[in-house]
Amino acid sequence: MSILQDKQIYSITVKEICELADINRSTFYAHYADQFDLLEQIEEELIDDLNMFLSEYNFSKEEEALKMTEKLIEYFATKQKECQILLSKNSHSSFEQKVRHIAKQYIMQNQEKLGIDQNTFQYISAFIISGSIEIMKVWLDNDMDKSPKEIANLIIHLSAGYGK
């Protein structure tokens, strides 16, 4: 991850990773096919954590949505450096796309409850997800200058009109 701060994944070599981690190449190749495989496994670990976390909450209640959003932001705060790097425009990782997919799954579960047709809700969810991810990027880039609760309230407030 520290190399990804300065270089794109395409220009990182296995040799660089091994030198930084103080391991030999055979150890690296025993666990990963290449630097792309390593990045994929890092992303998958974070995505698995997100999925486990999100499965604990019920999106149908507004107070649960706020609590869930706040806890999710707290999770991102504990993984600030990783998330900041993986969500940066230079990372070329698929992490942001995976986060979008997960968010869409959880939001779409509530489409019927809100009485909005699927076609319209598709646009609304894309807007909410994109805006929320951009807010998270700015927040991470600003060294988390606001509390998770403030950011959660902002996201929920901006998203509140989606069912109206």
Backbone torsions as a table, in degrees:
resi	resn	phi	psi	omega
1	MET	NA	-36.0	-179.0
2	SER	-66.3	-33.5	177.6
3	ILE	-70.2	-36.5	179.7
4	LEU	-63.5	-20.0	177.6
5	GLN	-64.4	-32.0	-174.4
6	ASP	-110.6	-21.6	-175.2
7	LYS	-131.8	151.7	174.8
8	GLN	-77.3	153.2	-176.5
9	ILE	-56.4	-32.3	-178.7
10	TYR	-66.2	-24.6	-177.9
11	SER	-104.3	5.0	177.2
12	ILE	-90.2	135.0	178.5
13	THR	-104.7	156.8	175.6
14	VAL	-61.5	-35.5	178.9
15	LYS	-59.1	-45.1	178.4
16	GLU	-60.5	-43.7	-179.2
17	ILE	-62.8	-45.7	-178.7
18	CYS	-63.7	-40.6	178.7
19	GLU	-63.9	-44.7	-179.6
20	LEU	-66.2	-40.0	-178.3
21	ALA	-83.1	-6.7	-178.9
22	ASP	56.7	48.9	174.9
23	ILE	-129.3	163.0	177.1
24	ASN	-91.1	164.5	-175.4
25	ARG	-61.9	-35.9	-179.2
26	SER	-64.5	-35.7	175.9
27	THR	-64.6	-45.0	178.5
28	PHE	-58.4	-50.5	-175.8
29	TYR	-70.2	-15.6	174.8
30	ALA	-70.7	-21.5	-177.2
31	HIS	-113.6	-28.0	-174.4
32	TYR	-136.1	146.8	177.7
33	ALA	-74.2	-38.2	-179.0
34	ASP	-168.3	-173.8	-178.7
35	GLN	-64.4	-29.5	178.8
36	PHE	-70.0	-38.6	177.0
37	ASP	-64.5	-41.6	177.1
38	LEU	-59.7	-47.8	178.8
39	LEU	-61.3	-43.2	178.9
40	GLU	-59.7	-42.2	-179.8
41	GLN	-68.9	-35.6	175.4
42	ILE	-63.2	-46.1	178.7
43	GLU	-60.8	-46.6	-178.2
44	GLU	-61.1	-37.8	178.2
45	GLU	-63.2	-44.3	177.9
46	LEU	-65.6	-41.0	-179.8
47	ILE	-65.6	-41.5	176.4
48	ASP	-60.0	-42.9	176.9
49	ASP	-59.8	-44.3	179.3
50	LEU	-61.6	-45.3	-179.9
51	ASN	-61.0	-44.9	178.4
52	MET	-61.7	-42.4	-179.0
53	PHE	-63.4	-49.2	-176.2
54	LEU	-67.5	-28.5	-178.5
55	SER	-67.8	-13.6	-178.7
56	GLU	-83.5	-7.4	-173.3
57	TYR	-118.6	154.3	179.7
58	ASN	-108.4	115.6	-177.1
59	PHE	-76.8	-9.2	-173.2
60	SER	-75.6	-18.3	179.8
61	LYS	-104.6	132.5	-176.8
62	GLU	-59.1	-42.6	-179.7
63	GLU	-66.0	-33.2	176.4
64	GLU	-68.0	-38.9	179.4
65	ALA	-61.9	-42.1	178.5
66	LEU	-65.3	-46.8	-179.7
67	LYS	-62.1	-44.5	179.8
68	MET	-62.2	-43.5	-180.0
69	THR	-63.6	-43.3	178.5
70	GLU	-62.6	-45.1	179.6
71	LYS	-65.5	-37.0	177.8
72	LEU	-63.9	-41.5	177.9
73	ILE	-66.7	-37.7	175.2
74	GLU	-61.6	-38.5	176.8
75	TYR	-61.5	-47.2	178.2
76	PHE	-59.2	-35.8	179.1
77	ALA	-64.4	-37.0	179.2
78	THR	-70.6	-19.9	179.6
79	LYS	-117.2	34.2	-172.7
80	GLN	-51.5	-54.8	-174.7
81	LYS	-60.9	-47.3	-179.3
82	GLU	-61.2	-48.4	-178.6
83	CYS	-65.3	-41.1	179.4
84	GLN	-60.6	-44.1	179.8
85	ILE	-68.1	-46.5	-176.3
86	LEU	-70.8	-22.9	178.0
87	LEU	-95.5	-0.3	-179.4
88	SER	-74.8	154.8	-178.0
89	LYS	-69.9	-14.9	179.7
90	ASN	-92.5	-6.3	-172.3
91	SER	-73.8	-30.7	-176.2
92	HIS	54.5	29.7	177.4
93	SER	-95.7	165.7	178.8
94	SER	-95.0	9.1	-175.7
95	PHE	-58.1	-47.2	-178.3
96	GLU	-61.1	-41.4	179.3
97	GLN	-63.5	-38.3	178.5
98	LYS	-67.4	-40.4	177.7
99	VAL	-63.6	-42.7	177.5
100	ARG	-59.1	-44.0	-179.2
101	HIS	-61.6	-45.8	179.4
102	ILE	-62.4	-47.8	-179.6
103	ALA	-59.5	-42.2	-179.3
104	LYS	-62.9	-41.5	178.3
105	GLN	-57.6	-47.1	-177.2
106	TYR	-71.0	-37.0	178.9
107	ILE	-69.9	-40.7	-177.5
108	MET	-65.0	-24.1	177.1
109	GLN	-60.5	-23.2	-176.9
110	ASN	-100.6	-0.5	-177.3
111	GLN	-56.9	-46.4	-179.2
112	GLU	-66.4	-37.7	-178.7
113	LYS	-62.8	-28.9	-177.6
114	LEU	-88.1	-9.8	178.5
115	GLY	70.7	30.2	179.8
116	ILE	-108.2	135.6	-179.4
117	ASP	-64.4	151.7	-172.2
118	GLN	-60.5	-39.4	-178.8
119	ASN	-62.7	-47.0	178.5
120	THR	-65.7	-42.4	-177.9
121	PHE	-64.6	-29.1	177.2
122	GLN	-59.4	-42.6	178.6
123	TYR	-69.3	-43.2	-178.6
124	ILE	-63.0	-46.0	-178.7
125	SER	-66.0	-36.9	177.6
126	ALA	-61.7	-41.0	179.2
127	PHE	-65.2	-47.3	-178.8
128	ILE	-64.0	-45.2	-178.3
129	ILE	-64.8	-47.7	-179.4
130	SER	-61.9	-44.5	179.7
131	GLY	-64.0	-41.0	179.8
132	SER	-65.1	-41.6	178.6
133	ILE	-65.0	-40.5	178.9
134	GLU	-66.0	-38.4	176.0
135	ILE	-61.4	-43.8	178.8
136	MET	-61.3	-41.5	179.2
137	LYS	-61.7	-46.8	179.8
138	VAL	-62.4	-44.7	-179.5
139	TRP	-61.1	-45.8	178.2
140	LEU	-64.3	-42.2	179.3
141	ASP	-66.1	-27.6	178.5
142	ASN	-90.0	22.0	179.4
143	ASP	55.0	38.1	176.0
144	MET	52.1	54.3	-175.8
145	ASP	-69.9	-9.7	175.7
146	LYS	-121.7	157.8	-179.8
147	SER	-72.0	157.2	174.7
148	PRO	-56.0	-35.8	179.3
149	LYS	-64.1	-41.6	178.9
150	GLU	-63.8	-42.3	179.8
151	ILE	-67.9	-41.8	177.7
152	ALA	-60.3	-45.0	178.2
153	ASN	-61.4	-39.9	178.4
154	LEU	-62.5	-48.3	-179.3
155	ILE	-63.0	-45.9	-179.4
156	ILE	-64.7	-42.7	179.0
157	HIS	-61.4	-45.0	-179.6
158	LEU	-69.0	-27.7	-178.9
159	SER	-90.8	-10.1	-170.8
160	ALA	-59.3	-28.1	-176.8
161	GLY	-84.7	1.9	-174.0
162	TYR	-64.8	-25.5	-178.9
163	GLY	-94.7	5.7	-174.2
164	LYS	-104.3	NA	NA
